[in-house]
Amino acid sequence: MRQYVMLTFGEFRRSLQMQIDNTEGGFDRFTRSYKTFGVQRQPDDSLFFTEWAPAAEALFLTGDFNEWNKFSHPYTKKEFGKWELVLPPKHDGTPAVDHKTKLKVVVHTKKGDRLYRISPWAKYVTREEKAVVYDWVHWDPPQPYTPIHPRPKKPTSLRIYEAHVGIASSEANVASYANFTINVLPRIKELGYNCIQLMAIMEHAYYASFGYQVTSYFAASSRFGTPEELKQLIDAAHSMGIVVLLDVVHSHASKNTEDGLNCFDGSDSCFFHSPPRGEHSLWGSRLFNYGSWEVLRFLLSNLRWWMEEYCFDGFRFDGVTSMLYHHHGIGSGFSGDYSEYFGLQVDEDSLVYLMLANHILHTLYPDCITVAEDVSGMPALCRGVEEGGLGFDYRLAMAIPDKWIQILKELKDEDWDIGDIIHTLTNRRYGEKCIAYAESHDQALVGDKSLAFWLMDKEMYTNMSSQIPMTAIIDRGMQLHKMIRLLTHGLGGEGYLNFIGNEFGHPEWLDFPREGNNQSYHYARRQFNLLDTDQLRYYQLYAFDRDMNRAEEEYGWLAAPPAFVSAKHEEDKVIVFDRGHVVFIFNFHPSKSFQDYRVAVEAPGKYKIKLDSDEDQYGGHGRLDHNTEFYTEPRPFNGRPNSMQVILQRPSFVVSDVLRNVSIHTK
């Protein structure tokens, strides 16, 4: 395995980095090709157009500027499939194409077909209200937005708030960048998240695709507002000390032709492999040819574009499993055997592209954060490129949300397998950081259920008032919702992620407008209005999520070494572990409380309760005295040199205590 990894690194060095240095003047220039391709305004206000269309017979530019004449402005063919066109300024010295006017590339194919295309490098595309196809709109504002605030430093403990701008409102419509800036950013800041992961920013024609069928890679989605408003959103987040990641989709592309990359030059390849290799059988989308020089230029420049133009702080790479293997993970159950990761099934072109992307990003932007969505468990995914790894900072711990849903769907509370839960939460390679999360955005979609929905179902609509006693279902759901999230936060990784609305147990599924729901936006929203009153228990879940993050900010357990689990008691349903000088104690038993329960601790001293899910403010029962002090004894227990006795109450079903060692943290 080691030999294979080092050979891959050698391939990376020999075949790409050195070639780029020799032929393109270095990777800095190569990855800024957005400054030469598409449309560029020159110092004299002439416009320079460049496209790559190797299979085209001829290219023309048409649009509002020439009254849509299809033949008056031909491109000139250059080497390596490139085409160029220069438009001199108008008589008054202004650019020939005005800001916010429409353009199209007219492609003449070798078969004699005439195709109308959007430039792959288009920076802004829009769609008329009743139109089907997007239009390329020239974006060159006279006063572009200039960021005011510097990028924050990379957080040592990464707490991610995953968000979709369009659903970030209680109104039944498409919410805007401006709404997110004004109304959502302050909530995220209050909740204690230090990172936002923005979904569905890269333009996608089909809203219900959740942003994963990208059509225009350099265009910020116009359905939420203008590019300048997105820049303002990110700048505002930076002013709050929050970093912003882009959910980037380089694993596949929409198969749209008129407003996508597919068949741009009339061929079935261009940016992609020819079918069948160039088609994803499950997603119905096109697959990039990562071995193509111009595809590398396009994708690497795309990363630089979002970093430079919009000041994003990094990326969550979608669909990495599909990229890494020729089988795309379809029908493959990964067991962890190394033969599954090193062999002919690995797509080396894709693997080297990911190495190159991470190498460039981390070289040019030392605080850049990259996260891989990989379900396969590819070894060295999150090790440095110089070590032969792929260079990601984090991978998503995708088994964790699946495990929680499986438990809630299939098991009674008394049948929970505590050892299996601990195994799932801790089953990761040492030295490769993971982002833990209790539920994924896919589980919020119609047809599936969030944790809150699995726990409380229809009673969320009628029994969430804090002015009435909790029913047994609401009581159980409230306590388990907090417990599951805290256990995942404390034990599951080196970072934590929450999907928008799940922090307060959002009571509805997510369903984008489509034919099946009469194009309704009713469920394509997040009801933040439920938090505007303390008379609903949603605010209690929100408050617990806030204070959980604030406790992590204070004690930094996500940045600490892996936890030491001192108890995973199957009969008692008790979990005890310590991490970052914090002791976590969970009682998952559905009917038992425990007096004088002995727990193991590393450091001797006096301990006090720091975070307690049984507090009244979190929808608990308030049965623990927070003035109580717990003193350790020099009595070895469960692998630790010291121990102490605590009370584990049963708040209908569960209680959790997080205790800190006062002698360590205060004087």
Buried (B, 14 or more C-beta within 10 A) or exposed (E): EEEBBEEBBEBBBEBBBEEBEEEBEEBEEBBBBBEBBBBBBEEEBBBBBBBBBBBBBBBBBBBBBBEEEBEEBBBEBEEEBBBBBBBEBEEEEEBBBEEBBBBBBBBBBEEEEEBBBBBBBBBBBBBEEEEEBBBBBBBBEEEEBEBEBEBBEBBEBBBBBBBBBBBBBBEEEBBBBBBBBEBBBEBBBEBBBBBBBBBBBBBBBBBBBBBBBBBBBBBBBBBBBBBBBBBBBBBBBBBBEBBBBBBBBBBBBBBBBBBBBBBBBBBBBBBBBEEEEBBBEEBEBBBBBBBBBBBBBBBBBBBBBBBBBBBBBBBBBBBBBBBBBEEBBEEBEBEEEEEBBBEEEBBBBBBBBBBBBBBBBBEBBEEBBBBBBBBBBBBBBBBBBEEBBBBBBBBBBBBBBBBBBEBBEEEEBEEBEBEBBBEBBBBBBEEBBBBBBBBBBEBBBBEBBBBBBBBBEEBBEEBBEBEEEBBEBBBBBBBBBBBBBBBBBBBBBBBBBBBBBBBBBBBBBBBBBBEEBEEEBEBBBBBBEBBEEEEBBBBBBBBBBBBBBBBBBBBBBBBBEEBBBBBBBEEBBBBBBBBBBBBBBBBBBBEEBBEEBBBBBBBBBBBBBBBBBBBEEBBBBBBBEEEEEBEBEEEEBBEBBBBBBBBBBBBBBBBBBBBBBBBBBEE
